[in-house]
Amino acid sequence: MADTQHQVAIVGCGIIGRTHAQAVAERPDATVTALVDSDAAAREALRAELVELGRPEPKVYDDLTAALRGDVSLVAICTPSGSHAVLAEQALGDKRHVVIEKPLDVDLVRARRLGAAATRAANHGVLSSVISQHRFDAGSATVKKAIEAGRFGQLTSSVATVAWWRSDEYYASAGWRGTWAQDGGGALMNQGVHTVDLMLWFMGRPVHIQAQALRAAHHAIEVEDTVVATLTFESGAVGTLHATTAAFPGGRTRVSVHGTEGGAEVENDRLRRLHLDGEKAEAPVDVGGPGRHRAQYDDILTAIANGTPPAITVHDAIDALATVRAIYIASTLQRPVRFIDVLEGRYDDVDVSRGVRLPPG
Ligand SMILES: NC(=O)c1ccc[n+]([C@@H]2O[C@H](COP(=O)([O-])OP(=O)(O)OC[C@H]3O[C@@H](n4cnc5c(N)ncnc54)[C@H](O)[C@@H]3O)[C@@H](O)[C@H]2O)c1
């Protein structure tokens, strides 16, 4: 047995698997004991990197089943999005704690089944959490606290934009990118889901959703590269959401929350404006910093040690996934849809790949 408290298996040793391995490697209470990837070069490269960092040498495997026979207490799922739920369910079924990269999955039916498995596992002390690292940015946490304390007054609206650029080379860099089956969508599902999660965290659950999804620039991909949506929330507030990978040179993400006594704007993970209780706040206006997997690992490993729920649950991630899917369904059907109908499966048979248009003209 590795002599640390948490023995971590990283499943998927690509771009984000490396971020997980580094976050774990920095901790005294956790060790990466297993690396799983169907691509030998990917798992070997990460193994060499951990050894270079002076960490214990992890075992390497080509699938999760083999890794679960070894010393593994926590499984981090870092594979293409369409494989998350099945792998997570397998690990939970084997009583290992699970951390799942965003989005939870691309398929809401599988996601609901995982939700049920996560609830059963939690009853036996087995934890699951989903990465949404921007909830841990100091600026976003300040906004959430202000909303909970009523310091924006009555919430009236929210505006979120994810205006990024992704080149054709990016979409060609791995076979799963830009596909419905494994990426599950484009600018919204892949790049925008962090912002969807933040909007729901601030504003609560949506009620009605209308949307248009386009393939505005990247015509070689299956999924959308541009989407706009309007949402109403249970509180009565409204919101607009814009996500694109066709905004050269890209890079800006902004979420604003407005209320009758205050509001805030978070831009590129930093708090740019804060008004509380009817006045410009003296509180730090530029707190923030990049979202960190490290902060979320802190939350997850503390929750495991204390036997408490993590900050972000599979059920939070199901809401974000259902919102993304509701946007695709509204664009496909060209009419508003109710979030609850999507969440509860009344649109499960809609093929959203029909809902992405080419630009008019
Ligand atoms: N939280 C974030 O900010 C963030 C950032 C980037 C990616 N992601 C998410 O992380 C996931 C992976 O993205 P990426 O950019 O690292 O992709 P990637 O293509 O760089 O890496 C994925 C790896 O998984 C491996 N793999 C595929 N199927 C597997 C299986 N069944 N078992 C084991 N290994 C398998 C591939 O060989 C590849 O090495 C996606 O869901 C993506 O949305 C999250």
The ligand as an SDF file (V2000), in Angstrom:
LIG
                    3D

 44 48  0  0  0  0  0  0  0  0999 V2000
  -11.6840   21.7380  -16.2740 N   0  0  0  0  0  0  0  0  0  0  0  0
  -11.1300   22.2350  -17.3570 C   0  0  0  0  0  0  0  0  0  0  0  0
  -10.8050   23.4320  -17.4140 O   0  0  0  0  0  0  0  0  0  0  0  0
  -10.8530   21.3460  -18.5410 C   0  0  0  0  0  0  0  0  0  0  0  0
   -9.8710   21.7220  -19.4830 C   0  0  0  0  0  0  0  0  0  0  0  0
   -9.6010   20.8630  -20.5550 C   0  0  0  0  0  0  0  0  0  0  0  0
  -10.3200   19.6760  -20.6960 C   0  0  0  0  0  0  0  0  0  0  0  0
  -11.2950   19.3640  -19.7910 N   0  0  0  0  0  0  0  0  0  0  0  0
  -12.0900   18.1180  -19.9620 C   0  0  0  0  0  0  0  0  0  0  0  0
  -11.2100   16.9990  -19.7620 O   0  0  0  0  0  0  0  0  0  0  0  0
  -11.5500   15.9140  -20.6440 C   0  0  0  0  0  0  0  0  0  0  0  0
  -10.3090   15.5190  -21.4550 C   0  0  0  0  0  0  0  0  0  0  0  0
   -9.8610   16.6230  -22.2280 O   0  0  0  0  0  0  0  0  0  0  0  0
   -8.3480   16.7690  -22.7140 P   0  0  0  0  0  0  0  0  0  0  0  0
   -8.2450   18.0840  -23.3950 O   0  0  0  0  0  0  0  0  0  0  0  0
   -7.4180   16.4180  -21.6110 O   0  0  0  0  0  0  0  0  0  0  0  0
   -8.2960   15.5960  -23.8470 O   0  0  0  0  0  0  0  0  0  0  0  0
   -7.0320   14.8480  -24.4520 P   0  0  0  0  0  0  0  0  0  0  0  0
   -7.4640   14.3250  -25.7740 O   0  0  0  0  0  0  0  0  0  0  0  0
   -5.8050   15.6940  -24.3450 O   0  0  0  0  0  0  0  0  0  0  0  0
   -6.8170   13.6080  -23.4180 O   0  0  0  0  0  0  0  0  0  0  0  0
   -7.7320   12.5510  -23.2760 C   0  0  0  0  0  0  0  0  0  0  0  0
   -6.9280   11.2600  -23.0080 C   0  0  0  0  0  0  0  0  0  0  0  0
   -7.8360   10.2040  -22.6680 O   0  0  0  0  0  0  0  0  0  0  0  0
   -7.3730    8.9950  -23.2750 C   0  0  0  0  0  0  0  0  0  0  0  0
   -8.5140    8.0710  -23.3420 N   0  0  0  0  0  0  0  0  0  0  0  0
   -9.5690    8.0970  -24.1910 C   0  0  0  0  0  0  0  0  0  0  0  0
  -10.4610    7.1310  -23.8590 N   0  0  0  0  0  0  0  0  0  0  0  0
   -9.9470    6.4790  -22.7780 C   0  0  0  0  0  0  0  0  0  0  0  0
  -10.3980    5.4030  -21.9750 C   0  0  0  0  0  0  0  0  0  0  0  0
  -11.5900    4.8260  -22.1840 N   0  0  0  0  0  0  0  0  0  0  0  0
   -9.6180    4.9940  -20.9390 N   0  0  0  0  0  0  0  0  0  0  0  0
   -8.4310    5.5770  -20.6960 C   0  0  0  0  0  0  0  0  0  0  0  0
   -7.9470    6.6190  -21.4380 N   0  0  0  0  0  0  0  0  0  0  0  0
   -8.7000    7.0590  -22.4600 C   0  0  0  0  0  0  0  0  0  0  0  0
   -6.8140    9.4410  -24.6060 C   0  0  0  0  0  0  0  0  0  0  0  0
   -5.9090    8.4920  -25.1420 O   0  0  0  0  0  0  0  0  0  0  0  0
   -6.1390   10.7750  -24.2220 C   0  0  0  0  0  0  0  0  0  0  0  0
   -4.7690   10.5750  -23.8520 O   0  0  0  0  0  0  0  0  0  0  0  0
  -12.7090   16.4260  -21.4920 C   0  0  0  0  0  0  0  0  0  0  0  0
  -13.9210   15.9630  -20.9410 O   0  0  0  0  0  0  0  0  0  0  0  0
  -12.6290   17.9450  -21.3790 C   0  0  0  0  0  0  0  0  0  0  0  0
  -13.8990   18.5820  -21.5140 O   0  0  0  0  0  0  0  0  0  0  0  0
  -11.5480   20.1590  -18.7160 C   0  0  0  0  0  0  0  0  0  0  0  0
  1  2  1  0
  2  3  2  0
  2  4  1  0
  4  5  1  0
  4 44  2  0
  5  6  2  0
  6  7  1  0
  7  8  2  0
  8  9  1  0
  8 44  1  0
  9 10  1  0
  9 42  1  0
 10 11  1  0
 11 12  1  0
 11 40  1  0
 12 13  1  0
 13 14  1  0
 14 15  2  0
 14 16  1  0
 14 17  1  0
 17 18  1  0
 18 19  2  0
 18 20  1  0
 18 21  1  0
 21 22  1  0
 22 23  1  0
 23 24  1  0
 23 38  1  0
 24 25  1  0
 25 26  1  0
 25 36  1  0
 26 27  1  0
 26 35  1  0
 27 28  2  0
 28 29  1  0
 29 30  1  0
 29 35  2  0
 30 31  1  0
 30 32  2  0
 32 33  1  0
 33 34  2  0
 34 35  1  0
 36 37  1  0
 36 38  1  0
 38 39  1  0
 40 41  1  0
 40 42  1  0
 42 43  1  0
M  CHG  2   8   1  16  -1
M  END
$$$$
